[in-house]
Amino acid sequence: MFDHLGIVVSDLERGRRFYEAVLAPLGLRLLEDHAQGDGTGWLVFGTGQPQSPFFVVAAGMPSFWNVEHAPGKSPIHLAFSAPTKDSVDQFHAEGLKLGARNNGDPGIRRKPFYCAFLIDPDGNNLEAGIYLAE
């Protein structure tokens, strides 16, 4: 299990709109807004439950980056647990409305795992899924 993870996006406001919409059906919401007037900063998403993992979306150059790093230059795969099959469908639909590319329609992948895939506006591969009762 992880404590938190973070990604860097090229446009924090676009990232806010995108991740608020796709994470809401999964029970994750914006918990902290540290956006700066120059477009840099970070946003923290999570359930709000004490001691639970959280997800950070940031814009700007993190202190651990060097000049070769850039958002989406080395895309990552993020898989989120979904509470229901319907929430997987909503995650996918909201992402498509906000400019994500379809990287796999909602459906059964590894029985009984129901999931969907998106490529976010910065090239990251996102997944939401749930194990269904057999």
N, C-alpha and C positions, 0 to 999 in steps of 0.2 A: 504494500500500500504506500502511497505517497502522501506527503503533507501538502504540497502544492506544486504546480507547474505553471510555466509562463511562456507566452509567445510574444513576438514583436510583430506589429502590423505596420503597414505603410501609412495608414490614415486612421487615427484614433477615433474620430467621430464616426467614420464608416464602420470601424470595428465595433464600436459601441452598438450601433443600430443592428448590425449583423448578429453579434453574439447575444444581445438581449433577446432578439427574436428566436434564434435557434435553440438557445439554452432554456428559455422559459418553459416549453413543454416538458423538459426533462427535470423540472423542479429546481433549477438554478436561477438565481437572480443577481442583479448588480448589488453588491454589498458596500463597496467603497469606490469613490470617484476621486482620483487624484490627477485629473486632466489639468494641464497648464494652458495659459492663454496662447502660447506659441504652437499648440498642437501636440506637444509631447506630454508625457505622463503615463499613468497606468490606471487600469480598472480592475477591480477584484470581484469575481463571480463565485457564488457558492450557495449552499442551502441556508446558511445562517446558523446552523446547528453548532454548538460549541465543539471545538477540537476536530471539526470535519475538514476534509481536503478542500482546497479552493483553487481557482484558476485565474491567472493574471493575464490580461491583455495590455500590452504596452506599446508606446510609440516613442521614437527617439533612439539614442544609442546607449544600450546598457553598459555599465562599467566593465563588464567582462568581455565585451566585443572588441575586435580589432577593426581596422579600416576595410578589411575584405568582407565583413559580415553585412548582410542586408536582409530585410523581411522576405521570406519566401524563397531565398536563395538556396537554402537547404530545407525544403518543406518537411514537415513532420506529420505523423499520423497520430491523431487524438481520438480515442474511443470513449464515449460517454455512456454510462448505464442509463437506461430509460425505465421509467416506472410502468409504462403500458405500451402495448402495440400502437395505440392511437398516438401516443406521444412521439414515437419514431416517425410516423407519417407526418405529424405536424412539424417536427424538426426539419424533415426533408423539404416539405412544402414552403416553410418560411425561408429557408436558405435559398431555394430557387427564386423566390420572389425578390430577394435582396442581392441577386447577382452571383450566387454560387453556381458552379457547374455540377451537373449530375455526375456522380461517380459510382452509381449503383442504386437503382430504384429500391424502395422498401420491399422486403421479402425475406424468405427463409434462406440462409446461407449455409450454415452448418447446423443441421437439425438438432435441436429445436430453437436455434438462435435466429431471431427476427431482427434485421437491422437495415440501415440505409447509409449511403455514403455521399458526401459532398466535397467539392474542392472549394475552399473559401476564397475570397477575393485576392488573397496573397499567395495562393497556391498550396495551402496546407490541406491534407486529406483528413476530413472529419467523419466520424462514424457515431451513430447512436444505435443501441440495440438492447434487446431483452430476451432472456431465455423463457420460452413459453412452456407451459405444462404439457407433457405428452399424453 
